[in-house]
Amino acid sequence: MTYPTRLPGLSVEGARLSLGGTPILRDVSLAVARGEFVALLGPSGCGKTSLMRVIAGIQAADAGVVRIGGREVTGLHPAQRDVAMVFQSYALYPHLTVAQNIAVPLTMRRLSAAQRLPLLGGLLPGSRAARAAITADVAGIAEPLGLAHLLARKPGQLSGGQRQRVALARAVIREPGAFLLDEPLSNLDAALRVTTRREIVEIHRRVGAATLYVTHDQSEALTMADRVAVMQAGNILQIATPEEIYREPVDLRVASFIGSPRINLLDAEIGEDGVVRVSGAATALHSHARGNVTLAIRPEDWVMGAEGQEARVEHTEFLGDHALVHLRMGAGTVTLRAGPGALPHAGEVLRLGFDPARALVFGPDGRRIAAHRREPACA
Amino acid sequence: MPETTSARSRTRRSEALGAWLLTLPAALSFALLMLLPTLAAIAMAFTDYELGLVPVWIGLENFRELLEDRGFRRSFLNTIIYVGLVAPLSVGLGLALALLIEAGARGRVFFRAVFFLPVVSLTVAMAAAWQYLLHPTIGPVNTLLRLIGITGPAWLSSSDTVLISLAAIGVWENAGFNMVLFMAGLTAIPRELREAACVDGAQSGWSRFWLVTWPLLGPTTLFVVTITMIRSIRVFDTVAVLTRGGPNKASEVLLYTMYTEGFTFLRLGYSAAITLVFLVIVLALMWVQTRVLDRRVHYG
């Protein structure tokens, strides 16, 4: 997706970080436009939360530049960065009511230290008007999030989903330039997660901030984000739209991380004639590269028919609208996603071909290699 | 089905018997070592028992005497002043030390050990050091004061300063203990809360302290305040070693009065009455902690 007006939202350039000698971020760069929703997707320990903490200013990077709204904020305190963050644990203040929790970003900015004093502060000039404005703003943000009736409660009296909404309200009340969410759904039960996904996207649209959403759950990333940044071992491997990440991964690690069940990987080689061969058998793919490669085929891209590799059915899983067929092919196993129709039986031997337009070829270094359908030889 | 009901009640009875048998050693030792002596002391408080004589029940006579006893009233007041000085100062100092050490990058273990030293050292032995430090003529404190042109008082032998000097030693004794308790409390505060406070706009350490640290330390602070009050009400060894309640009863405190009445004048009944007063104060403090304040500092 391209943005006709790519207003500067947040950007990181060349971020490096190591903690205790362990490299966490290795030269990471990322840009999120204003109004854009980018999911930072990766397995746990890949550095995605660290990157978010560097952007928020909670963690200082060893090198790199952070910009928010076009302004460089690299050395600034989190409070001066125009960022808001939703923590994985929600990090609500347990001694404050819901209303007070949501109001904290406003009281910290609009009231002076003296005006914040519990009793005396209310008597200072301007304090009453400022407090009334804050109360009105809190009510304004609580209403659409369904928190209006909970404002007097303490976080301890709320359910997980309600706490999460309070954390969201507290983050967006200030209308930040950058909106950071660190696995906000990971503490919710499965049913709540799906409904909250849409809510978060709606809040993002309303606020219009540059949103960076950290998750290890690919279905969250693919369903919510405008673009997905796949991160692994301190590197961003690819930043692209969800469709592109799934269909056109640039790296073998992206291809195998995205997609469930996992993409099938077959050892293949490209001969001098440029034909991709699996166990010596020619496929319909052709490439300019030579040597040993990996052929990757999504479970839904197999074609059962008269041509292709022989494979023996090991077992099938019926899942209602589709079924998964696990087969043994040569020394390895492959998975095939079949329609709900007649399923092959265990022990049956099939021939599996694949859709050459959808098959992916990766070199020994894991990078994508261009491969095309072999044109029928012209006579 | 009467058979099964009676069978069930029989099992229940044998289960109860087993439970009683299992708790018997603990219950017995509690009764013999804690309950009985306490009850004996309470009973003694209502007698005129003196060592070697036959105790006679005199009802509230001891307590009436306590009310009129100027020595006791002085001792009671001194204890309150002592606690009033030691508790807030050592709690405040303990908190300040804990925050400083937690904020510092280096030397945590060293500073923690240094400030905890008074807690593990023997007060009676340390009292000798204090006696030297506070000596009117050769003590370093007054020597330093002389350098800036002030003639220091006779810290431990003047009735104006003796209680303050003892309180200072009390603060020195308790602050390290409180510091360790506060440090434990500080580590229990989730790091994400302080980070959230940063992102929410609490830019100075001061505003983060009031937004997160102080409220979340509530349970710890309550515990520290109570334990410090109870510890300082029990002040005895510094008084016994350094001043013996003097000069002129200016440093008489509850436990020292109880000790002299009981072990010097052998008026055990009267001494038991003082013990009872002491016990009531300690129990009241604990009750305040568990019943009244606990509800206000734990966030459910």
Interface residues (C-beta under 8 A of the other chain):
Chain A: R53 A56 G57 I58 H77 P78 A79 Q80 V83 A84 M85 F87 Q88 S89 A91 Y93 P94 H95 L96 V104 P105 M108 R109 A113 R116 K154 P155 G156 Q157 R170
Chain B: P190 E192 L193 E195 A196 A197 C198 V199 D200 G201 A202 Q203 W206 S207 W210 L211 V212 P215 L216 G218 Y299 G300
